[in-house]
Amino acid sequence: MPLLSTSFQWFPPKPVEKSLSKSTGTKGILIAIVVFLITLSIRVLYWNDHQLLALANNTVVTELYYRPFAQSLVAGNFREFIGGPESGTDATVLGHPPGYPLLIALATIISNQPDITLQFFQAACDALSAALIFLIAIELLPATVAVLASGLIAFSPKYAFYSLVLTPESLAVMPLLLATLLFVKAGKHPSYRIYSAAGALIGISCWLRADALLLAPFLALITVWLGTDNRWRYALTLVSACMLLIAPITLRNLILFHRFVPVSVGAGTLMLQGIAEYDSEKRFGLPMSDMDVMHEEAKRYRAPEYEKGLWTGDGIDRDGRRVAQSLNVIFYHPFWFMKALTRRAYSMFTEDHLSLSMKLMPVAPNKGIVTVPSDLRPVWSASPAALYKHGLHSIKAHVAVEENGASLYLRSDANFWGDQIISTPIQVRKHTSYVFRVPVATETGRIAFFVKGADMTNRLATLLTPDPTQIRMPRGPSTSEVYIPFTSQNEELIYFTVAEGGSSIYPVARIGSVELFELGMQPSDWTQYPRAVLRDLQQVSMCAGSLSVIVLGLILLISAGLRRETALVLAIPVYYLCTHSVLHLEQRYVLPMYYMLMIMAAIPFYWVLRAAKHLTSTIRTNR
């Protein structure tokens, strides 16, 4: 068969490949700028659709561990910013690096809307990360692979979502990717200056997240492995530059707490929770959540102050005891632990349902005031009693019809963003605009209203009620009546769902009769056509991130004999797989790994394009 003939090559010959790498000159920079602008435009669209949902995610972490120290700095209390309210004893300030509180403080000083300012800054950094992936890939592989890899990142809902969440994980990606780009360049043209810059950038990333603390030594080993002359000196330069950047944090910890803590504490908590997650039989009796850790330690050591936080009291010693407790389990149960480690490594490649379910909305959301004509009659309605009787509701949620029958009482379960009430199927017309009208009064927490398609995965509309107890969340309208406009797209059956809204406490709300009105054509309906293309591209990006596609890309790259290129692309993924397989895992912790793996994911697409081109030319030649 012509496609399998020896004339077909998966990658261009080395001379062509080298010439392509020179595109990192003017032409390559121009393409990188285009990638940046396209990615930023998609992030702005995403912000327009999901701003509040992103703000609502992980607000507990931000409000407890980042914003208080930022507020201390804004108020001019620099001592409390660097040492906490009780420096020397309460080690809460050491729970996370100081870089993100510093950025929150800066945004608060320069902007009246610091949260939105931070979201746009993070979106811009994420767009820059997509451009950096292009520049990294073009140094190692053909230009088409670089374009495909950056495109997969640009359209991915995962990266878009995390770039808008007010936590530092997405921000920490950009300096690591820039360090990787310099590291790749240094391999071709070794220079102490380039290695120093790469190490310094890794250090900057550690100011935001401590996950990359051991990355510089790991890359130093790769330098020794792949390098030639002066490789040991270059490796030492890389590590030294990183240590120099994190030295101010280490010195602060040493001076104020008299302990050697390179960046932050917290490894003990993550190890303990990581073991507990896979201990389904409760053999070891380890706490699984932060609250469980605090309660269990307060009870065991008879120290009530331990329940105030993970690192209150003798916080550094507490985390050390957690490490020792975890190591004790690992030592006596090594085979069980290896199995758990393997399962966690595999879980890094499973779907992140929260971010992947938040694709761009089918139609641009209506940001104005929605009005329903007084003479317009609903095409569907459900009373509180009907929602309770005929709908589905979570068995762990407390749902009851109030005595007067005017509202449905809901106390949500603990399922983060989980559906609490699902209506019966609602029949609608295709490509038609509708609006739900829902009276709701939220007492505590946040409630999310979703309009979903027949398969329960296509989300047509989202509305998040403000949390009365969260003053940082944007305030909703004073009225308790909310409107949820949407366009049915190609759906003929939809569901109205009430979900937990990502709250730090159990949401409690009262919901009145739900009514659905048909609005006819709306000014924003035209946006469904370009958005349909973008949503299809998002779906391709989601599929490309699967383990099977990545493994196929790895096989193709190895089969092409590109040993050095394989090692450099896999450096960050292997590092995160090794370091985070032993810890409690949330996919946002290992975001840099996913960015680099998009290069692997792009290779099968490149191979298909190249094979199709080869087959086409072969057919033409044989005519």
N, C-alpha and C positions, 0 to 999 in steps of 0.2 A: 504494500500500500504506500503511495507516495508520501503520506504524512509521516510515516515511520522511517523514511529513508535517512541515511546518514547525512544528507544535505541539510536536514532540519536541525537547528540549534536552538536550545531554550533561551540562551542569552547571546548577545552579540560577541564576536571575537574580542580578545583583549584590546587590540588597538582601537577598535570602534568604541569600546566601553570607556577607554581613557579619554577619548575625544569628547564623549558625552559628558564626562565629569567636569570638563572645562566650562560647561554651561553654567557653572556657579559664578561665572563672570557676569557681565551685564545682562545677558539673556536670562540666566538663571535667577538673578535678583529680581528682574521684572516679573518673571513667572511667580516667584515667591510673594511679591507684592500683590499680584492678582489673587493668589490663594488667600492671603491675609484679608483682602477686601471682601472676597466672596464669603469667607468664614465669618467675618464680623457682621456682614449683612444678615446672614442666617441667624447669628446669635441675637441680633436686634429683633428680628421677627420672633424668635423664641422668647425673648424677654417680654415682648408685647403680649404673647399668649400665656406665659407661665410665671410671670414675675412674682405673684403672691405665693404660688405653690413652692417656688424655690426659696422665698424668704421664710416660709413656714417650716422648711426642712432643716432639722438640726439646730433649731433656735435654742434648745436647752444648752448645747455645748457653747454656742456663741454668747448667750446671756449669762452663763455661769462662769466661764473660763476665759473669755476674751474681752467682752465689753467692760466688765468692772475695772480691769487694769487699764484699758484705754481711757475710761472716764477719769481715773486717777491722774493720768498724764495730762489730759485736757484741763483738769482742775489745777494743774501745776504741782501736784504731789508726786514728784519724781521718785522719792524714796519708796512710796507704796507701789509705784509702777514696777520697780525693779525687784522689790523684796516682799511685796504683799503686805497685808495689814498687820501681820505678826511675823516679821522676818526673823528667821532663826528657829522657829518652831513650826508654824503653819506653812507647809511646803506646797500649798495649792498653786502658788505662782510658778512652781517648777513642773506642774503637770503638763504644760505646753510651752513651746518656745515663744519668745517675746515678739517675734516679727509681726504676727497678725494683729495683736493688740496695738502695735505701733501704727499699722496701716489704718485701723479703725479710728484711732485718735487723729491721724492726719486727715482722713475723710471728714471727720466731725468738725475739724477746725476750718477746712476750706469750703465746706458745703452745708447748706441747710437741710439737705436730704442725703446724709452720709451712706445709708444703705443702698440707695439707687446709684450713687457715685461709685461705691465699691463694686456693685454688680456690673456696671459698664467697664470699669477698670479690669475686672476679672475676665469679662468677655473679650476685651481687647488682648489681654495676655493669652487667652486661649486661642484666639485667631493667630497670634504670633507663634504659638506652639505648632499649629497646623503648617505654617510657613517653614518652621524649623524642621519639621518632619520631611518636607520636600527637599530642603537643603541637605539634610543628612542622607536621605535615600539617593540623591543624585550624585553624592560623593562615592557611593558604593555600587549602585546598580543603574540600569538604563533609565533615561528620563521618563519614560512612560510609567515605570513602576513608581517613581517619585510623585508624579501627578496623581496616579490612582490612590496612593497611600494618603496623600494630603486631602484628596477628595473624600475618602472614607471618613476621615476625621471631621472635615467641614460639615458633612451631612449627618453625622451620628447624633442621635438624641441624647446618648449617654454623656458625651463631652459637653454638649450644649447645656444640659441640665446642671451638671456639677459646676460649670463656669458661673452660674448664677446663684448657687448656694453660698451663704455667707460663712464659709469655713475655708481654711487655707489650702486644701488639697489641690485644687486646680491651679492655684497660683504657684505652688511648689514645682509644678511640671515644667514651666517655661525655663527657669535657670538650669534644670537638669538636662533638658534637651539641648540648650545652648552649650552646656558643658560637653555633652556627647558629640555635638558637631565639631567643637574644638579638638576633642580627643581623637576623632576620626581624622581630622586634618593633620594633627600632630603625628599620627602614625605614618603619614605620607611625607611630611616635611617636619621632622622633629625639631622642637624649639623649647627651651626652658620657659620662655615667655608664654607660649601657648599652653603648656602643661600647667603653669602657674594659674593662668586664667581659668582653665577647666576646673582645677581644684578649688579656686575661690568661688566659682559659681555653685559648686556642690555645697560649699559652706553657706552660701546665701540661701540655698534651698533649705538647709537645716535650721535656719532662723524661722522658717515657716512650719516645717514638719521635720521631726527627727528621724523619719523613716530612712533617709539617705545617709545616715551617720557613717555606715561602714562601706558606702559605695566607693569612696576614694581608694581605700585599701584594695577593694575588689578590682577596680580598674587598674590599679598599680600592678596587680598580679597578671592581668591581661597584657599590660605593657611589657612586663618581663618575658612573657610567653611569646608575644608576637614581635617584640622589638629586636634591634640589633646592637649597634654601638651605643654606649652610655645608657642602656635601658634601665639599669638600677638607679642611676642618678635621676632620670626622668620620672621614674616611679616615686622616688623619694620627694621630688619636687611637687608632684601631684598631691601626695598626702600632706606634705608640709603646708601647702597653700590652703588646703581645706581646714587643717587644724588652726591655722592662723586666723581664719575668718570666724570660727566658732569659739576662739579663745576668750573673747569678752564675756560670752555666756558662761563658760566654764569658770572664769575668774569670779564672776558675780556669785555663782553657786558656792565656790570655795570660800569666799570672804564672808558671805552672809550666813551660810549654813554649815561651814567648816567640813564639807564633804566634797569628794571628787565626783561630780555629776557632769559629764561632758555637755549635755544639752538639757535634757528633761528626764523626769521620772515617769513611770507608767508602764514599763515593760512587765512588771510583776502582775499588774491588773490584767493586761492583755493575755499573758500566758495562762493565768488562772482561769479566765473566762474561756480561753481557747480550748482548754482541756474539758471544762464543764460542758461546752457546747456538744461534744461528741460522747459524753458520758451519759448515754440515754438510760442506763440502768441505775444511775446515781451511786455507783460503786465507791466513788471517792468523796462524795458529799461536799463538792466545791460549789461556791456561789457562782451564778451565771450572769447576773446583771450588776451594775454599779450599786444599786440600792441594796442588793443582797450582800455584796462585799462589805459595805459599810455596816449593815445591821449585824452580820455574822461576826465581824471583828469587834464591834462595840460590845457584843454579848460575851465573846470569848475572853477578851482582855479587860472586861468590866470598865470600859472607858467610854462614857456617854459622848464625849467630844468626837469620837470616831464616826458617829452617825451624821455629823455635819458635812462631811466631805470625804473624798477618797484619800486626801493627803493632809487632813487636819491632824493636829497633835504632832506626834513624831512621824510625819508623813514619809520621810525618806526610809526610815527603819521599817515602816509598815509595808512599803513597796518591796523592800529587801526580803521581808518575811514571805511575801507572796511569791517572789522568785524562788526562794528556798522550798516552799511548799510545792510549787510546780515541778521543780527539779527532782524532788523526792518521788513524785508520782512517775515521772519519766524514768528514773533510775530503776524502780521496782517493777515497772510495766513497760519495758522498751518496745515489745512487739505491738502491744495495743496502741502505743503512742505513734509508732511508725505508720500503722494503719490510719489513725486519725490525721496524721500529717499528710498522707497521700490523698485522703478524702478532701482535706482543706485545699490542697493544691489544685485538685480537680474543680473545686467549687469556685475558684477564681475565674474559671472559664464558663460558668453557668450564667444564665440571663440575670441581669439586674432589673427586676420587674418594675421597680419604682421609676428609674430614669427612662428605661426603654418603652414604658407605657405612655410616656409624655411626648409623643410626636407633636409636630406642628398641628394646630387645629385645622380642620378642613376649610374653614372660612375665617377671615380676620375677625376677631372678637369685637363686639360692639362696645366701645368705651364710653359712649354717651348714655343719656338717660333713656331707658326703654319704657315706652308707654303703650298701654293696651286700650284701644277705643272702648268707651263705656258700653256701646251697643254690640260689641263683638262677643259672641258666645263661645265657650270652650269646646274644642273638639274631643276632649277627654278630660276627665277629672276623677279624683279619688279622695274620699273623705278620710280623716284619721282612722276611723273604724275599718274602712275598706282596705287601707294600706296595711293595717295590722292583720286583718282576717285573710286577705287574698295574696298579699305580698310575702316575700321571704325575708327573714331577719336572722341575724346572728344569734346562735343559741347561747352565747356568753354575754350578749348585750341585754340590758334591761329595757324592754319595750312594753308600753302599756297605754291604753286609751284613757285620757283624763275623764273624771266623773261627768263633766258637762258635755263630753264628746267633741269639744271644739278643737282639741289638739292631741297630738300623739307624743307622749313622754319618751325620750330616748336617753339612756345612759350607756355610752359606747363601751365596747370591750377594749382590750389592750392591743388589738391587732392594728399596728401602725398603718394608716391609710386603708384599712380593710373595710369592705362593704358591710354596713350594718342593716340596711333595709333595701330591698330590691322590689320594684313594682312588678305587676303583671306585665306581659308584653303589650306594647302600645303600637297600634297600627298607624303609620304615617304615609304620606305620599313622597315619592322620590324627588330630590332636588327642590325641596320646598322649605321656606323659612318658618320657624316656629319659635315660641317662647313659653317657658314654664313660669308660672307665678306661684310662689311658695311663701306663706307666712311662717316666719321662724323667729324664735327668741332663744338665743344662746346664753346659758348661765355661766358655764365654764368651758374652757377649751375651744377648739375650732371644729366646725362641721364642714365637710366637703360634699357638694352636690355634683354628681356626674350624670351626663346623658351618654349612654353607650349604645352601640349597634347590636344587632342580633347575636353576634358571636361574643359579646361582652369584652372585646379587646379594642374595638374601634371607638375611641372616645370622641364624641361630637361636641361636647361642651363641658366646662368646669367652672364651678363657683365656690369660693372659699369664704366662709363667714369669719369675721374678725373675732379674736379671743378677747373677751372683756377684761381678762386678767393680764393681758400682754400689752402694755402701753407702747411697746416698740413696733407692734404690727400696725400697718396702715388701717385707719379707722374706716368702718363701713358706714352706710347711710344710717341716719337716726331711726328711720322706719324699720320695722321688723319684716317687711314684705320684700322679698328678693325676686329678681327676674333673671332667667337663664335663657338667653337667646341662642339659637343654633340653626344650622341647615342640615336637612336629613341626608344629603348626599345621595348615595345609591341604596340607602336603607329603606326597607318597608316595615320593619319591626324595630322598635327601640325599647330601652329600659331606662327608667328614672331611678337612680340609686342615691342613697344617703350613706356617706362614708366617714370614718374617723379622719380628722384633718391634720394629722401629724402633730398632735398636742403633747405637751409634757405631763398633762393630767387627763383624767377621764373626761371627755366632753359630755356635757349635759345640755340638752336642748328640747324645746317643744315645737312641734311642727304641725301646721294647720292643713287645711285641704289643699291639695296640689291640683293646679289647673293647667291645661295645655291649650294654647291659642295658635291658630294658623295665621301668619302675617302676610303671606304672599311674597312678592319680590322685594328685596332689600338692597340698599346702595352698595353694600359690601359683598353681594353675591358673586360679583365677577372675580373675586380673589380665589374662588374655589378652583379655578382652572390652573393658574400657576402653582397654587399650593398643592394640587394633586400631583404635579410633577415632583415637587420637593418632597412630598410624603413618600412617593415611590422610591426616590433616591435614598431617603432615610431608611426605608425597609431594606434596600440593598446593603447599606452600611451595617445595619443590624445583623443581617445574615453573614456578612463578611467577617464579623467578629467572632464567629463560632469556632470552636476548637478544631473541627474537621478541616475547615478552610485554612487555618493557621498551620496545622500539621502538614497539609498538602503543600503549602508554600515552603515550609522547611525542607520537605523531601525534594522538591524541585530545586531549591537553592543548593542543597548538598550534592544532588546529582549533577549539577552544573560544575562541580569542583571548586566552588568559591568558598574555601575554608575561612579565609580571613574575614570576608564579608559576613559570613554566617556568625562568626564569633562576635563581631562588632554589633550586629543587629540584635543578637540574643543577650548581650551583656546585661542590660538593665532588666529585661524579663527574668533571666536566671537569678539575678541578685534578689529581686523581690520574691520570687518563688522560694528561694532558700531562706530568706530572713523572715518572711511573713507566714510561712506554712506552720510555724510553731506558735503563732499568736492568734488571738481573736481577730476575725477578718470582717471588714466592710470593704466593698470594692473601691470606695473612694480612697482608701489608704494606699492602694497600689496603682493609682491612675497612670503614673509614668510608664508602667509596664505595658498597659494597653495601647498607648500611643506608639511605642516602638513595634508592637506586634502588628500594627496596621501595615507596616512595611511587608511583613510576611504574608498578611492577608491579601495584599495587592498582587503578589507574585502569580497566583493561579489565574487571576483576571488577565494579567499581562501575557501569560503563557497561552491562554485561549485566544487572545487577540493576535498573537504572533503565529499560532498554529493556523488560525483562520486565514491570515494573510499568506502564509506559506501554501496552504491548500488551494487558495484562489489562484496564486501565481503558477502553481503546478498544473492546475486544470487548463489555464490559458496556454501554457507552454506545450501541453500534450495535444492541443487541438490541431 
